Amino acid sequence: MNVADRLANALLEIEGVEERRSRFGHEIAFYRDGREFLHLHGEREADVRLGRDRIGERRAELEARTGVRLRDSRSSDWVIVALARAEDVDFVLGLAAEATSD
């Protein structure tokens, strides 16, 4: 099982999370309360809708983390995380918990 599969399985264990096709054109996405909060770019990346305010608050931390890319626009709600190691699953799950906490 690859890292993306482990992440998908863990996300589906969270109450209220469902897997559907992304409204942004990606094949696999995860929704809670009808809102897409994460989608996968194949097996190598997860795009998490953390929100621009939270990204702004955590910008220095996110920029310092290996495998994390922020979009060029400071108004973007999305953080891209490489899925290269098992520990990336825990990091993305933490971001997903923040993304769905509103």
N, C-alpha and C positions, 0 to 999 in steps of 0.2 A: 504494500500500500504506500503510495507516495504522500508527500506532505499536503498537497491540495486535497486528497481524499481524506486524510486524517482531520484536516480543518473542516471539511464539509460534514463529516460524521459528527464532530463535536458541536458544530453549529446547530445541526438538526436535533441535538439532545436538549437544546434550550427551549423552554416552554414558549409556544407561540410562533416559533420560527418555521417558515416553510420555504421550500426550494421551488423556484419557477424560472422561466426565461427572463432575462434582464430586459427592462424597458429601454436600456441603452444599447441593445444589440448584442450583448454577450450571452453566451449560451447558458451559463449557470449563475444564478443570483439567489440571494437570500433576503426574505422579507419578514418583517414583523409588524403587525397592525397595519398591513397593507402598504407599508413603505419599504422600498428597497434600501438596505443598509450596507450590502456587500455584494460584489460580484467577482468572479474569477476571470483572469486572463489566462486561459489554458491551465496548465499545471504549475506555472512558474510565478504567478503574481496574483495578489488579492487587492482589490480596490475597495477601500472602506470609507463610507460616508461619515466621517467624524464631525464634520461641520466646521465652517470657517472660524467661528469663535474659539472652539477647542483647538483647532490647528494653530491659531494665533497664540493661544496660551502655551502651547507645547512646542512651538516652532523650533526652538533651539535643541530640545531633546530629540525631536523627530529628525531634524537635519543631521544630527550627530550619529544617529543609529545607522549602521551598515544595512543596506538593503531597502531603506525607506527613501522614496522619492516624493517630493511635493510638486504639485503642478505649478507651472509658471505664474498663473494668475493667483493673486492673494485672495481673490473672492471665491476660489474653488472650495467645495465642501469635501473633496476626496483626497485620500492618502493612499499611495501605491506601496505595497509591501512585497518584497521578494519572498517566495516560499522555497527556501533552499535547505533549511535545517529544521529538525523537529521542534526546536525552541521557538521558531517563527510562529508555530501554531498558537502557543500560549500568548505571544505578543499580539497577534491578530485577534485572538479571543478577547483580550483585554480592551483593545480598541473597539471591537464589536459591542462589548458590554457598555462602553461609554456611548457609542453611537445609538444604542437602543434604550438609553436610560431616561430619555425625555418623556 
